[in-house]
């Protein structure tokens, strides 16, 4: 997992992409009445806006509260529970309402039903999907991608050190 600010940034970029793209596809499919191949392409137009928003929200607004709340519940001596809680449930608990708020502002027609009602409905519809996606698919995929990126750098470093010493 991330060991410094640069790695944390890369991890956030990876996870934000995985989560935001999946949730945009989910919301588009809800709006059009089902999942089609076209949804995957349609999602890219919203991704340009929502992906940077998610990165900024996660890094500058949500990261500290999530870590604080997680450390109140578990210690780092329980790595599986710590990862599950910090990267899955608490992040989703804070990010889902925040991202639903932004999506409601930008993409929903809330003139008739009112903003608060539409935002709460959007959050309620998104939360179960976001939690399940994060725990079972997005989280493991994001951690795998992160490990693959940073494992290569660690493998190359000893080989470079050996060639220098020779």
KAFEN-V429340 format. One record per residue. N is the residue number from 1. NEAR is the number of other ideal C-beta (glycine too) atoms within 10 Angstrom. Layout:
n:N near:NEAR
n:N near:NEAR
This chain:
n:1 near:14
n:2 near:13
n:3 near:8
n:4 near:7
n:5 near:9
n:6 near:9
n:7 near:15
n:8 near:15
n:9 near:13
n:10 near:15
n:11 near:20
n:12 near:20
n:13 near:18
n:14 near:18
n:15 near:24
n:16 near:23
n:17 near:17
n:18 near:19
n:19 near:26
n:20 near:24
n:21 near:18
n:22 near:18
n:23 near:25
n:24 near:24
n:25 near:17
n:26 near:18
n:27 near:22
n:28 near:20
n:29 near:17
n:30 near:14
n:31 near:11
n:32 near:12
n:33 near:7
n:34 near:7
n:35 near:13
n:36 near:12
n:37 near:7
n:38 near:11
n:39 near:17
n:40 near:14
n:41 near:10
n:42 near:17
n:43 near:20
n:44 near:11
n:45 near:11
n:46 near:19
n:47 near:16
n:48 near:8
n:49 near:15
n:50 near:24
n:51 near:18
n:52 near:13
n:53 near:16
n:54 near:24
n:55 near:17
n:56 near:13
n:57 near:20
n:58 near:23
n:59 near:16
n:60 near:9
n:61 near:13
n:62 near:19
n:63 near:16
n:64 near:10
n:65 near:13
n:66 near:21
n:67 near:13
n:68 near:10
n:69 near:15
n:70 near:21
n:71 near:13
n:72 near:7
n:73 near:13
n:74 near:16
n:75 near:10
n:76 near:11
n:77 near:7
n:78 near:12
n:79 near:11
n:80 near:8
n:81 near:14
n:82 near:17
n:83 near:16
n:84 near:17
n:85 near:18
n:86 near:20
n:87 near:22
n:88 near:19
n:89 near:17
n:90 near:19
n:91 near:24
n:92 near:25
n:93 near:16
n:94 near:18
n:95 near:24
n:96 near:22
n:97 near:16
n:98 near:16
n:99 near:26
n:100 near:24
n:101 near:15
n:102 near:15
n:103 near:23
n:104 near:20
n:105 near:12
n:106 near:11
n:107 near:16
n:108 near:17
n:109 near:8
n:110 near:16
n:111 near:8
n:112 near:7
n:113 near:12
n:114 near:10
n:115 near:13
n:116 near:10
n:117 near:12
n:118 near:19
n:119 near:20
n:120 near:14
n:121 near:15
n:122 near:22
n:123 near:18
n:124 near:12
n:125 near:14
n:126 near:22
n:127 near:15
n:128 near:11
n:129 near:16
n:130 near:24
n:131 near:16
n:132 near:13
n:133 near:20
n:134 near:25
n:135 near:15
n:136 near:11
n:137 near:13
n:138 near:24
n:139 near:20
n:140 near:13
n:141 near:15
n:142 near:21
n:143 near:16
n:144 near:11
n:145 near:16
n:146 near:19
n:147 near:12
n:148 near:9
n:149 near:13
n:150 near:16
n:151 near:10
n:152 near:10
n:153 near:9
n:154 near:9
n:155 near:9
n:156 near:10
n:157 near:10
n:158 near:9
n:159 near:9
n:160 near:9
n:161 near:9
n:162 near:9
n:163 near:8
n:164 near:7
n:165 near:6
n:166 near:4
